[in-house]
């Protein structure tokens, strides 16, 4: 994780914090598979889907507002 943050930068960490927090909450409340591996995979899949949705919405609003990303 340390290497990923160093390579991708802090923007990556900020962009993934909100979807990661929501995915963690969803996993904690709803995923009771009685298997760490299955719950971890479900959490990562949920995080991926939420992150995809978040970045899509962010790009859409960026285009509508006419701002360019840094």
C-alpha positions in Angstrom: 0.0 0.0 0.0 2.8 2.4 0.8 4.4 1.9 -2.6 1.1 2.4 -4.3 0.5 5.7 -2.6 4.1 6.8 -3.4 3.7 5.9 -7.1 0.1 7.1 -7.6 0.2 10.1 -5.3 -2.0 11.4 -2.5 -4.8 12.2 -5.0 -5.3 8.4 -5.3 -5.8 8.2 -1.6 -8.2 11.1 -1.5 -10.2 9.8 -4.5 -10.5 6.3 -3.0 -11.3 7.3 0.6 -15.0 8.0 0.2 -15.9 4.9 -1.9 -13.6 2.8 0.4 -15.4 4.0 3.5 -18.8 3.3 2.0 -17.7 -0.2 0.9 -16.4 -0.9 4.4 -19.7 0.1 5.9 -21.7 -2.1 3.5 -19.3 -5.0 4.0 -19.6 -4.7 7.8 -23.4 -4.6 7.9 -24.4 -6.9 5.1 -21.6 -9.5 4.4 -21.7 -12.4 6.8 -20.3 -15.3 4.8 -18.5 -16.9 7.8 -15.3 -16.8 5.6 -12.7 -14.1 5.8 -11.7 -14.7 2.2 -15.2 -14.4 0.8 -15.9 -11.3 2.8 -12.7 -9.7 1.8 -13.3 -10.5 -1.9 -16.9 -9.1 -1.6 -15.5 -6.0 0.1 -12.9 -5.4 -2.7 -15.5 -5.9 -5.4 -17.9 -3.5 -3.7 -15.1 -0.9 -3.4 -14.3 -1.4 -7.0 -17.9 -0.8 -8.1 -18.4 2.2 -5.8 -15.1 3.7 -7.0 -16.1 3.2 -10.6 -19.4 5.0 -10.0 -17.8 7.8 -8.0 -15.2 8.5 -10.7 -17.8 8.4 -13.4 -20.0 10.9 -11.6 -16.9 13.1 -10.9 -15.9 13.1 -14.5 -19.4 14.0 -15.6 -19.7 16.9 -13.2 -16.2 18.1 -14.2 -17.2 18.1 -17.9 -20.5 19.9 -17.2 -18.8 22.6 -15.1 -16.1 23.1 -17.8 -13.2 22.7 -15.3 -10.2 20.7 -16.3 -8.6 18.2 -13.9 -5.1 18.8 -12.6 
